[in-house]
Amino acid sequence: MSARFRYNEGMTTTVSESSIDFSDLDQRALAKKCGVHESQVSRILHGKQNPTLRTAATMAAALGITLDELSAKLDEVKTAA
């Protein structure tokens, strides 16, 4: 199974070999759940910004995963970029 991050402009980034499916939560919904601006979530998901611990913890909780799992997925995105 692949993890997918959907972006408002219709672009999709896929992270291979993942047991986590993010496809049901888009960038806008994730930003709203995390209490941060959509552009910040975009920068984090594109590997252009590292989240603060608070933001990472909130993102992980919103996605229903651990911080370690989130960190691994974001590292995969950065490596693929």
C-alpha positions, 0 to 999 in steps of 0.5 A: 500500500502507498501513502498519498498526500493530496494537494489542492491543486490536484497534485499527488505525492506518493510514498511507497511501501507504506502501511499508512494511507493518507488519501482520505485527508487532503492538505486543507483538512489536515491544516484545519485539524492541526490548527496551522495554515495550509501553506505550512502543511504544504511546505512540510509535506513537500519536504521544504520545512520541518515541523515543530514538535508541537505541529508534528505531534498534532499532525500525527494525532490527526492522521492516527499515527505515531510521531515515529511513523510520521517522521519516517514518512516525511523523511521518505518524501524528502528523499524522493524530492 
